[in-house]
Protein backbone atom coordinates (compact mmCIF):
# COMPACT_ATOMS: atom_id res chain seq x y z
CA UNK A 1 0.00 0.00 0.00
CA UNK A 2 1.59 3.30 -1.10
CA UNK A 3 1.05 6.81 0.17
CA UNK A 4 -1.67 7.54 -2.41
CA UNK A 5 -3.76 4.62 -1.15
CA UNK A 6 -3.27 5.78 2.40
CA UNK A 7 -4.63 9.18 1.56
CA UNK A 8 -7.54 7.67 -0.33
CA UNK A 9 -8.62 5.98 2.88
CA UNK A 10 -9.67 9.30 4.38
CA UNK A 11 -10.92 10.69 1.06
CA UNK A 12 -8.43 13.51 0.78
CA UNK A 13 -7.44 12.49 -2.71
CA UNK A 14 -10.00 12.11 -5.45
CA UNK A 15 -8.92 10.17 -8.53
CA UNK A 16 -8.94 12.17 -11.78
CA UNK A 17 -11.59 10.74 -14.05
CA UNK A 18 -13.78 7.74 -13.51
CA UNK A 19 -13.43 4.10 -14.48
CA UNK A 20 -16.27 4.38 -17.00
CA UNK A 21 -14.93 5.69 -20.29
CA UNK A 22 -16.08 6.84 -23.69
CA UNK A 23 -14.07 5.86 -26.76
CA UNK A 24 -14.05 6.84 -30.42
CA UNK A 25 -13.31 4.82 -33.59
CA UNK A 26 -10.79 7.40 -34.87
CA UNK A 27 -8.78 10.38 -33.62
CA UNK A 28 -10.82 13.57 -33.31
CA UNK A 29 -11.53 16.29 -34.25
CA UNK A 30 -11.44 15.34 -37.95
CA UNK A 31 -10.85 18.92 -39.01
CA UNK A 32 -8.20 19.45 -36.35
CA UNK A 33 -4.58 19.96 -37.32
CA UNK A 34 -2.20 17.15 -36.39
CA UNK A 35 0.72 18.74 -34.52
CA UNK A 36 4.17 17.45 -33.64
CA UNK A 37 5.03 19.91 -30.87
CA UNK A 38 3.54 20.18 -27.41
CA UNK A 39 1.70 23.41 -26.61
CA UNK A 40 3.88 25.95 -24.84
CA UNK A 41 1.54 26.06 -21.84
CA UNK A 42 2.26 22.40 -21.00
CA UNK A 43 5.12 23.11 -18.64
CA UNK A 44 5.66 24.29 -15.09
CA UNK A 45 3.65 23.87 -11.90
CA UNK A 46 -0.09 24.20 -11.37
CA UNK A 47 -2.40 24.18 -8.35
CA UNK A 48 -5.81 22.55 -8.58
CA UNK A 49 -8.11 25.56 -8.59
CA UNK A 50 -10.98 23.88 -6.74
CA UNK A 51 -8.63 23.39 -3.80
CA UNK A 52 -6.89 26.75 -3.87
CA UNK A 53 -8.84 28.08 -0.91
CA UNK A 54 -8.22 24.94 1.14
CA UNK A 55 -4.76 25.31 2.64
CA UNK A 56 -5.23 21.99 4.40
CA UNK A 57 -5.13 19.73 1.35
CA UNK A 58 -3.86 21.03 -1.99
CA UNK A 59 -3.19 19.07 -5.16
CA UNK A 60 -0.43 20.15 -7.53
CA UNK A 61 0.33 19.24 -11.12
CA UNK A 62 3.88 19.53 -12.42
CA UNK A 63 4.83 19.20 -16.09
CA UNK A 64 8.49 18.61 -16.83
CA UNK A 65 9.51 19.35 -20.42
CA UNK A 66 12.44 17.45 -21.90
CA UNK A 67 11.90 18.90 -25.37
CA UNK A 68 9.10 20.38 -27.48
CA UNK A 69 7.94 16.81 -28.13
CA UNK A 70 8.50 15.08 -24.82
CA UNK A 71 7.19 15.70 -21.29
CA UNK A 72 6.23 13.95 -18.07
CA UNK A 73 3.30 14.95 -15.89
CA UNK A 74 3.39 14.46 -12.12
CA UNK A 75 1.02 15.09 -9.22
CA UNK A 76 1.77 15.69 -5.58
CA UNK A 77 -0.10 16.99 -2.56
CA UNK A 78 0.45 19.45 0.24
CA UNK A 79 -1.14 19.18 3.70
CA UNK A 80 -1.23 21.41 6.72
CA UNK A 81 -0.32 20.01 10.13
CA UNK A 82 -4.01 19.96 11.06
CA UNK A 83 -4.77 17.89 7.96
CA UNK A 84 -1.99 15.45 8.79
CA UNK A 85 -3.44 15.10 12.28
CA UNK A 86 -6.86 14.35 10.79
CA UNK A 87 -5.26 11.86 8.40
CA UNK A 88 -3.61 10.04 11.30
CA UNK A 89 -6.87 10.06 13.22
CA UNK A 90 -8.62 8.43 10.26
CA UNK A 91 -5.91 5.79 9.91
CA UNK A 92 -6.02 4.76 13.57
CA UNK A 93 -8.58 1.97 13.65
CA UNK A 94 -8.94 -1.42 15.31
CA UNK A 95 -6.88 -3.02 12.53
CA UNK A 96 -4.40 -0.24 11.71
CA UNK A 97 -2.41 2.56 13.28
CA UNK A 98 -0.49 5.62 12.16
CA UNK A 99 1.90 8.14 13.68
CA UNK A 100 4.01 11.04 12.50
CA UNK A 101 7.67 11.03 13.50
CA UNK A 102 9.35 14.20 12.33
CA UNK A 103 8.32 14.37 8.67
CA UNK A 104 7.73 10.61 8.27
CA UNK A 105 4.25 9.09 8.38
CA UNK A 106 4.39 5.50 9.66
CA UNK A 107 1.34 3.40 8.85
CA UNK A 108 0.91 -0.12 10.21
CA UNK A 109 -1.74 -2.62 9.18
CA UNK A 110 -1.46 -6.29 10.20
CA UNK A 111 2.25 -7.09 9.80
CA UNK A 112 2.82 -4.53 7.05
CA UNK A 113 4.50 -1.20 7.72
CA UNK A 114 4.48 1.67 5.24
CA UNK A 115 6.57 4.82 5.62
CA UNK A 116 5.88 8.03 3.74
CA UNK A 117 8.51 10.74 3.94
CA UNK A 118 7.03 14.18 3.48
CA UNK A 119 9.04 17.19 2.40
CA UNK A 120 8.55 20.04 4.83
CA UNK A 121 8.30 23.52 3.38
CA UNK A 122 7.15 26.16 5.81
CA UNK A 123 3.96 24.93 7.47
CA UNK A 124 3.10 22.42 4.73
CA UNK A 125 3.87 18.72 4.26
CA UNK A 126 4.47 17.70 0.63
CA UNK A 127 4.03 14.14 -0.62
CA UNK A 128 6.47 12.50 -3.04
CA UNK A 129 5.73 13.15 -6.72
CA UNK A 130 3.62 10.54 -8.48
CA UNK A 131 4.02 10.14 -12.26
CA UNK A 132 0.68 10.49 -14.03
CA UNK A 133 1.80 10.03 -17.62
CA UNK A 134 4.55 10.49 -20.17
CA UNK A 135 3.93 12.03 -23.58
CA UNK A 136 6.46 11.59 -26.39
CA UNK A 137 5.38 12.91 -29.77
CA UNK A 138 8.66 11.92 -31.42
CA UNK A 139 7.79 8.25 -30.93
CA UNK A 140 4.00 8.82 -30.89
CA UNK A 141 3.84 7.08 -27.52
CA UNK A 142 1.87 7.61 -24.33
CA UNK A 143 2.63 5.87 -21.04
CA UNK A 144 0.38 5.96 -17.98
CA UNK A 145 1.03 2.62 -16.30
CA UNK A 146 4.29 2.87 -14.38
CA UNK A 147 6.83 1.42 -13.99
CA UNK A 148 6.34 -1.53 -16.33
CA UNK A 149 3.38 -0.57 -18.47
CA UNK A 150 3.24 -0.80 -22.24
CA UNK A 151 3.38 2.43 -24.24
CA UNK A 152 0.22 3.34 -26.16
CA UNK A 153 -0.02 5.05 -29.52
CA UNK A 154 -0.98 8.73 -29.46
CA UNK A 155 -1.91 11.53 -31.81
CA UNK A 156 -2.06 15.21 -30.85
CA UNK A 157 -4.57 17.38 -32.70
CA UNK A 158 -5.29 21.09 -32.48
CA UNK A 159 -8.40 23.07 -33.31
CA UNK A 160 -8.13 26.79 -32.72
CA UNK A 161 -6.17 27.16 -29.49
CA UNK A 162 -7.47 23.90 -27.98
CA UNK A 163 -5.45 20.66 -28.06
CA UNK A 164 -6.84 17.12 -28.13
CA UNK A 165 -4.58 14.25 -27.13
CA UNK A 166 -5.88 11.01 -28.67
CA UNK A 167 -4.61 7.82 -27.01
CA UNK A 168 -5.21 4.40 -28.58
CA UNK A 169 -6.26 1.75 -26.06
CA UNK A 170 -6.18 -1.89 -27.07
CA UNK A 171 -8.91 -4.51 -26.85
CA UNK A 172 -11.56 -2.27 -25.35
CA UNK A 173 -14.63 -3.84 -23.74
CA UNK A 174 -16.44 -6.84 -25.19
CA UNK A 175 -15.53 -5.82 -28.73
CA UNK A 176 -11.84 -6.62 -28.28
CA UNK A 177 -11.06 -3.81 -30.72
CA UNK A 178 -8.72 -0.84 -30.37
CA UNK A 179 -10.36 2.55 -29.78
CA UNK A 180 -9.30 6.12 -29.05
CA UNK A 181 -9.58 7.85 -25.67
CA UNK A 182 -9.38 11.68 -25.76
CA UNK A 183 -7.92 14.29 -23.39
CA UNK A 184 -8.70 17.95 -24.05
CA UNK A 185 -6.22 20.67 -22.99
CA UNK A 186 -7.33 24.29 -22.95
CA UNK A 187 -5.31 27.19 -21.56
CA UNK A 188 -6.67 30.67 -20.87
CA UNK A 189 -4.79 33.37 -19.02
CA UNK A 190 -3.11 31.37 -16.21
CA UNK A 191 -5.60 28.49 -16.08
CA UNK A 192 -5.14 25.04 -17.61
CA UNK A 193 -8.40 23.10 -18.10
CA UNK A 194 -8.13 19.34 -18.61
CA UNK A 195 -11.13 17.27 -19.67
CA UNK A 196 -10.90 13.60 -20.59
CA UNK A 197 -13.53 11.21 -21.84
CA UNK A 198 -13.86 9.38 -18.55
CA UNK A 199 -17.57 9.56 -17.82
CA UNK A 200 -18.69 11.54 -14.81
CA UNK A 201 -22.42 10.90 -15.31
CA UNK A 202 -23.17 7.96 -13.00
CA UNK A 203 -26.57 7.31 -14.61
CA UNK A 204 -25.45 7.45 -18.23
CA UNK A 205 -27.29 4.17 -18.90
CA UNK A 206 -30.57 5.86 -18.09
CA UNK A 207 -29.67 8.93 -20.13
CA UNK A 208 -28.39 7.25 -23.28
CA UNK A 209 -31.50 8.32 -25.22
CA UNK A 210 -30.70 11.93 -24.33
CA UNK A 211 -27.01 11.68 -25.31
CA UNK A 212 -27.91 9.85 -28.50
CA UNK A 213 -29.63 13.01 -29.65
CA UNK A 214 -26.14 14.56 -29.74
CA UNK A 215 -24.17 11.61 -31.15
CA UNK A 216 -24.60 7.87 -31.54
CA UNK A 217 -23.36 6.13 -28.37
CA UNK A 218 -23.46 2.42 -27.63
CA UNK A 219 -22.36 0.36 -24.67
CA UNK A 220 -19.53 -2.04 -25.58
CA UNK A 221 -18.55 -3.29 -22.11
CA UNK A 222 -19.44 -3.09 -18.44
CA UNK A 223 -17.79 0.32 -18.19
CA UNK A 224 -17.03 1.25 -21.81
CA UNK A 225 -19.00 3.19 -24.37
CA UNK A 226 -18.28 3.79 -28.04
CA UNK A 227 -19.27 7.06 -29.66
CA UNK A 228 -19.48 7.66 -33.41
CA UNK A 229 -19.33 11.43 -33.75
CA UNK A 230 -18.39 14.04 -36.28
CA UNK A 231 -16.61 17.19 -35.20
CA UNK A 232 -19.76 19.13 -34.32
CA UNK A 233 -21.16 16.33 -32.18
CA UNK A 234 -17.76 15.66 -30.63
CA UNK A 235 -17.37 19.28 -29.51
CA UNK A 236 -20.94 19.37 -28.19
CA UNK A 237 -20.22 16.36 -25.98
CA UNK A 238 -17.39 18.25 -24.30
CA UNK A 239 -19.78 21.13 -23.63
CA UNK A 240 -22.43 18.86 -22.16
CA UNK A 241 -22.56 19.59 -18.38
CA UNK A 242 -22.08 16.58 -16.17
CA UNK A 243 -20.94 14.16 -18.87
CA UNK A 244 -17.17 14.54 -18.47
CA UNK A 245 -15.23 15.97 -15.57
CA UNK A 246 -13.15 19.09 -16.12
CA UNK A 247 -10.33 19.86 -13.72
CA UNK A 248 -8.97 23.40 -13.71
CA UNK A 249 -5.38 24.06 -12.69
CA UNK A 250 -3.95 27.52 -11.97
CA UNK A 251 -0.32 28.11 -12.78
CA UNK A 252 2.02 28.50 -9.84
CA UNK A 253 3.73 31.51 -11.28
CA UNK A 254 7.46 30.97 -11.16
CA UNK A 255 7.50 33.60 -13.84
CA UNK A 256 5.72 35.96 -11.49
CA UNK A 257 8.23 35.19 -8.77
CA UNK A 258 10.98 35.97 -11.26
CA UNK A 259 9.10 39.09 -12.18
CA UNK A 260 8.89 40.09 -8.53
CA UNK A 261 12.61 39.44 -8.19
CA UNK A 262 13.22 41.63 -11.23
CA UNK A 263 11.05 44.38 -9.77
CA UNK A 264 12.96 44.22 -6.49
CA UNK A 265 16.24 44.18 -8.37
CA UNK A 266 15.19 47.22 -10.37
CA UNK A 267 14.03 48.94 -7.19
CA UNK A 268 17.40 48.31 -5.54
CA UNK A 269 19.14 49.50 -8.69
CA UNK A 270 16.94 52.58 -8.68
CA UNK A 271 17.89 53.33 -5.07
CA UNK A 272 21.57 52.94 -5.96
CA UNK A 273 21.19 55.23 -8.96
CA UNK A 274 19.37 57.85 -6.89
CA UNK A 275 22.02 57.50 -4.23
CA UNK A 276 24.81 57.96 -6.76
CA UNK A 277 23.07 60.97 -8.29
CA UNK A 278 22.58 62.49 -4.85
CA UNK A 279 26.22 61.80 -4.00
CA UNK A 280 27.29 63.36 -7.29
CA UNK A 281 25.24 66.47 -6.60
CA UNK A 282 26.83 66.78 -3.17
CA UNK A 283 30.32 66.50 -4.69
CA UNK A 284 29.50 69.09 -7.33
CA UNK A 285 28.06 71.39 -4.67
CA UNK A 286 31.20 71.09 -2.55
CA UNK A 287 33.42 71.86 -5.55
CA UNK A 288 31.36 74.94 -6.36
CA UNK A 289 31.60 76.16 -2.80
CA UNK A 290 35.38 75.63 -2.87
CA UNK A 291 35.65 77.57 -6.16
CA UNK A 292 33.71 80.49 -4.70
CA UNK A 293 35.88 80.55 -1.62
C-alpha positions in Angstrom: 0.0 0.0 0.0 1.6 3.3 -1.1 1.0 6.8 0.2 -1.7 7.5 -2.4 -3.8 4.6 -1.2 -3.3 5.8 2.4 -4.6 9.2 1.6 -7.5 7.7 -0.3 -8.6 6.0 2.9 -9.7 9.3 4.4 -10.9 10.7 1.1 -8.4 13.5 0.8 -7.4 12.5 -2.7 -10.0 12.1 -5.5 -8.9 10.2 -8.5 -8.9 12.2 -11.8 -11.6 10.7 -14.1 -13.8 7.7 -13.5 -13.4 4.1 -14.5 -16.3 4.4 -17.0 -14.9 5.7 -20.3 -16.1 6.8 -23.7 -14.1 5.9 -26.8 -14.1 6.8 -30.4 -13.3 4.8 -33.6 -10.8 7.4 -34.9 -8.8 10.4 -33.6 -10.8 13.6 -33.3 -11.5 16.3 -34.3 -11.4 15.3 -38.0 -10.8 18.9 -39.0 -8.2 19.4 -36.4 -4.6 20.0 -37.3 -2.2 17.2 -36.4 0.7 18.7 -34.5 4.2 17.4 -33.6 5.0 19.9 -30.9 3.5 20.2 -27.4 1.7 23.4 -26.6 3.9 25.9 -24.8 1.5 26.1 -21.8 2.3 22.4 -21.0 5.1 23.1 -18.6 5.7 24.3 -15.1 3.6 23.9 -11.9 -0.1 24.2 -11.4 -2.4 24.2 -8.3 -5.8 22.5 -8.6 -8.1 25.6 -8.6 -11.0 23.9 -6.7 -8.6 23.4 -3.8 -6.9 26.8 -3.9 -8.8 28.1 -0.9 -8.2 24.9 1.1 -4.8 25.3 2.6 -5.2 22.0 4.4 -5.1 19.7 1.3 -3.9 21.0 -2.0 -3.2 19.1 -5.2 -0.4 20.1 -7.5 0.3 19.2 -11.1 3.9 19.5 -12.4 4.8 19.2 -16.1 8.5 18.6 -16.8 9.5 19.4 -20.4 12.4 17.5 -21.9 11.9 18.9 -25.4 9.1 20.4 -27.5 7.9 16.8 -28.1 8.5 15.1 -24.8 7.2 15.7 -21.3 6.2 13.9 -18.1 3.3 15.0 -15.9 3.4 14.5 -12.1 1.0 15.1 -9.2 1.8 15.7 -5.6 -0.1 17.0 -2.6 0.5 19.5 0.2 -1.1 19.2 3.7 -1.2 21.4 6.7 -0.3 20.0 10.1 -4.0 20.0 11.1 -4.8 17.9 8.0 -2.0 15.5 8.8 -3.4 15.1 12.3 -6.9 14.3 10.8 -5.3 11.9 8.4 -3.6 10.0 11.3 -6.9 10.1 13.2 -8.6 8.4 10.3 -5.9 5.8 9.9 -6.0 4.8 13.6 -8.6 2.0 13.6 -8.9 -1.4 15.3 -6.9 -3.0 12.5 -4.4 -0.2 11.7 -2.4 2.6 13.3 -0.5 5.6 12.2 1.9 8.1 13.7 4.0 11.0 12.5 7.7 11.0 13.5 9.4 14.2 12.3 8.3 14.4 8.7 7.7 10.6 8.3 4.3 9.1 8.4 4.4 5.5 9.7 1.3 3.4 8.9 0.9 -0.1 10.2 -1.7 -2.6 9.2 -1.5 -6.3 10.2 2.2 -7.1 9.8 2.8 -4.5 7.0 4.5 -1.2 7.7 4.5 1.7 5.2 6.6 4.8 5.6 5.9 8.0 3.7 8.5 10.7 3.9 7.0 14.2 3.5 9.0 17.2 2.4 8.6 20.0 4.8 8.3 23.5 3.4 7.2 26.2 5.8 4.0 24.9 7.5 3.1 22.4 4.7 3.9 18.7 4.3 4.5 17.7 0.6 4.0 14.1 -0.6 6.5 12.5 -3.0 5.7 13.1 -6.7 3.6 10.5 -8.5 4.0 10.1 -12.3 0.7 10.5 -14.0 1.8 10.0 -17.6 4.6 10.5 -20.2 3.9 12.0 -23.6 6.5 11.6 -26.4 5.4 12.9 -29.8 8.7 11.9 -31.4 7.8 8.2 -30.9 4.0 8.8 -30.9 3.8 7.1 -27.5 1.9 7.6 -24.3 2.6 5.9 -21.0 0.4 6.0 -18.0 1.0 2.6 -16.3 4.3 2.9 -14.4 6.8 1.4 -14.0 6.3 -1.5 -16.3 3.4 -0.6 -18.5 3.2 -0.8 -22.2 3.4 2.4 -24.2 0.2 3.3 -26.2 0.0 5.0 -29.5 -1.0 8.7 -29.5 -1.9 11.5 -31.8 -2.1 15.2 -30.8 -4.6 17.4 -32.7 -5.3 21.1 -32.5 -8.4 23.1 -33.3 -8.1 26.8 -32.7 -6.2 27.2 -29.5 -7.5 23.9 -28.0 -5.5 20.7 -28.1 -6.8 17.1 -28.1 -4.6 14.2 -27.1 -5.9 11.0 -28.7 -4.6 7.8 -27.0 -5.2 4.4 -28.6 -6.3 1.7 -26.1 -6.2 -1.9 -27.1 -8.9 -4.5 -26.8 -11.6 -2.3 -25.4 -14.6 -3.8 -23.7 -16.4 -6.8 -25.2 -15.5 -5.8 -28.7 -11.8 -6.6 -28.3 -11.1 -3.8 -30.7 -8.7 -0.8 -30.4 -10.4 2.6 -29.8 -9.3 6.1 -29.0 -9.6 7.9 -25.7 -9.4 11.7 -25.8 -7.9 14.3 -23.4 -8.7 17.9 -24.0 -6.2 20.7 -23.0 -7.3 24.3 -22.9 -5.3 27.2 -21.6 -6.7 30.7 -20.9 -4.8 33.4 -19.0 -3.1 31.4 -16.2 -5.6 28.5 -16.1 -5.1 25.0 -17.6 -8.4 23.1 -18.1 -8.1 19.3 -18.6 -11.1 17.3 -19.7 -10.9 13.6 -20.6 -13.5 11.2 -21.8 -13.9 9.4 -18.5 -17.6 9.6 -17.8 -18.7 11.5 -14.8 -22.4 10.9 -15.3 -23.2 8.0 -13.0 -26.6 7.3 -14.6 -25.5 7.5 -18.2 -27.3 4.2 -18.9 -30.6 5.9 -18.1 -29.7 8.9 -20.1 -28.4 7.2 -23.3 -31.5 8.3 -25.2 -30.7 11.9 -24.3 -27.0 11.7 -25.3 -27.9 9.8 -28.5 -29.6 13.0 -29.6 -26.1 14.6 -29.7 -24.2 11.6 -31.2 -24.6 7.9 -31.5 -23.4 6.1 -28.4 -23.5 2.4 -27.6 -22.4 0.4 -24.7 -19.5 -2.0 -25.6 -18.6 -3.3 -22.1 -19.4 -3.1 -18.4 -17.8 0.3 -18.2 -17.0 1.2 -21.8 -19.0 3.2 -24.4 -18.3 3.8 -28.0 -19.3 7.1 -29.7 -19.5 7.7 -33.4 -19.3 11.4 -33.7 -18.4 14.0 -36.3 -16.6 17.2 -35.2 -19.8 19.1 -34.3 -21.2 16.3 -32.2 -17.8 15.7 -30.6 -17.4 19.3 -29.5 -20.9 19.4 -28.2 -20.2 16.4 -26.0 -17.4 18.3 -24.3 -19.8 21.1 -23.6 -22.4 18.9 -22.2 -22.6 19.6 -18.4 -22.1 16.6 -16.2 -20.9 14.2 -18.9 -17.2 14.5 -18.5 -15.2 16.0 -15.6 -13.2 19.1 -16.1 -10.3 19.9 -13.7 -9.0 23.4 -13.7 -5.4 24.1 -12.7 -4.0 27.5 -12.0 -0.3 28.1 -12.8 2.0 28.5 -9.8 3.7 31.5 -11.3 7.5 31.0 -11.2 7.5 33.6 -13.8 5.7 36.0 -11.5 8.2 35.2 -8.8 11.0 36.0 -11.3 9.1 39.1 -12.2 8.9 40.1 -8.5 12.6 39.4 -8.2 13.2 41.6 -11.2 11.1 44.4 -9.8 13.0 44.2 -6.5 16.2 44.2 -8.4 15.2 47.2 -10.4 14.0 48.9 -7.2 17.4 48.3 -5.5 19.1 49.5 -8.7 16.9 52.6 -8.7 17.9 53.3 -5.1 21.6 52.9 -6.0 21.2 55.2 -9.0 19.4 57.8 -6.9 22.0 57.5 -4.2 24.8 58.0 -6.8 23.1 61.0 -8.3 22.6 62.5 -4.8 26.2 61.8 -4.0 27.3 63.4 -7.3 25.2 66.5 -6.6 26.8 66.8 -3.2 30.3 66.5 -4.7 29.5 69.1 -7.3 28.1 71.4 -4.7 31.2 71.1 -2.5 33.4 71.9 -5.5 31.4 74.9 -6.4 31.6 76.2 -2.8 35.4 75.6 -2.9 35.7 77.6 -6.2 33.7 80.5 -4.7 35.9 80.5 -1.6 
